Amino acid sequence: MSWTSIIAIYALFWVLTAFVVLPIGVRTHDELGLEKTAGQADSAPGNFNPKQIILRTTLLSAALFGLYYANYTYGWIDRHSFDFLVSGRPA
């Protein structure tokens, strides 16, 4: 696997993981008992912390990419692992 492929696949893992991590631990102003600004949406986060989100995303995506790369290297799961999905073939 080339370095450009590694970077591109890791970037995909990072972006997808960011969407999973974003809502974790976020509370609204009502839940935190904070005062809202005029015109603010009721669902706006009151404790948004981008540094924590970036750290969590980086750690989780690194772990997931590590598993992906180990599977790529050692071949634990390959296309033959899913032969049971093809109709007409015995399992």
Secondary structure, 3 states (H helix, E strand, C coil): CCHHHHHHHHHHHHHHHHHHHCCCCCCEHHHHCCCCCCCCCCCCECCCCHHHHHHHHHHHHHHHHHHHHHHHHHCCCCHHHHHHHCCCCCC
